[in-house]
Amino acid sequence: MMDHTAGPYGAEGFVYQATARIAEFDGAYPIIGSWLIDGVAAGLGIRESATPVTDHSSGFVPHLFD
């Protein structure tokens, strides 16, 4: 499967990534990203898009661990 996002990209090169199928929930594709500081969990973010490809306009909810 090959997908892409639109935009003024290309002059600086392209990024190619392997496809990993993700689950769809009520028409949305959530992705969880995490942050580690010195090997310790510091936060996570949930980014959600209407397509399997997330971009700068995808919804984002950050979470901070104290």
C-alpha positions as CSV (number, residue, x, y, z in Angstrom):
1,M,0.0,0.0,0.0
2,M,1.3,3.5,-0.8
3,D,-0.3,6.6,0.5
4,H,0.9,10.2,0.7
5,T,0.0,13.7,2.0
6,A,-0.5,16.7,-0.1
7,G,1.7,19.8,0.3
8,P,4.6,21.8,-1.0
9,Y,7.1,18.9,-0.4
10,G,9.8,17.5,-2.6
11,A,12.5,20.0,-3.0
12,E,14.2,18.7,0.1
13,G,13.5,15.1,-0.6
14,F,11.0,12.6,0.5
15,V,10.4,10.3,3.5
16,Y,9.4,6.7,2.8
17,Q,8.1,4.6,5.6
18,A,6.9,1.0,5.9
19,T,3.2,0.6,6.2
20,A,1.8,-0.8,9.4
21,R,-1.9,-1.4,9.4
22,I,-3.7,0.3,12.3
23,A,-7.2,-0.2,13.7
24,E,-10.0,2.1,12.8
25,F,-12.4,3.3,15.6
26,D,-15.6,5.0,14.5
27,G,-14.1,6.3,11.3
28,A,-10.8,7.5,13.0
29,Y,-7.3,6.2,13.2
30,P,-5.6,6.9,16.6
31,I,-1.9,6.7,17.0
32,I,-0.1,6.9,20.3
33,G,3.4,8.5,20.6
34,S,5.5,8.5,23.7
35,W,8.3,10.5,25.1
36,L,11.1,9.2,27.3
37,I,13.6,11.4,29.3
38,D,16.7,9.5,30.3
39,G,14.8,6.2,29.9
40,V,11.8,7.3,32.1
41,A,8.3,7.8,30.7
42,A,7.6,11.6,30.6
43,G,4.5,11.9,28.5
44,L,2.4,10.6,25.6
45,G,0.3,12.1,22.8
46,I,-2.7,10.7,21.0
47,R,-3.0,11.9,17.4
48,E,-6.1,11.0,15.5
49,S,-6.9,11.3,11.8
50,A,-9.7,10.4,9.4
51,T,-7.2,8.5,7.3
52,P,-4.3,6.1,8.2
53,V,-1.8,8.9,7.4
54,T,-1.6,11.5,10.1
55,D,-0.4,15.0,9.3
56,H,-0.2,18.5,10.8
57,S,-4.0,18.9,10.8
58,S,-4.7,15.7,12.7
59,G,-6.2,16.1,16.2
60,F,-3.7,15.9,19.0
61,V,-4.1,15.4,22.8
62,P,-0.9,15.6,24.9
63,H,-0.6,13.9,28.3
64,L,2.2,14.8,30.9
65,F,3.4,12.4,33.6
66,D,4.6,13.9,36.8
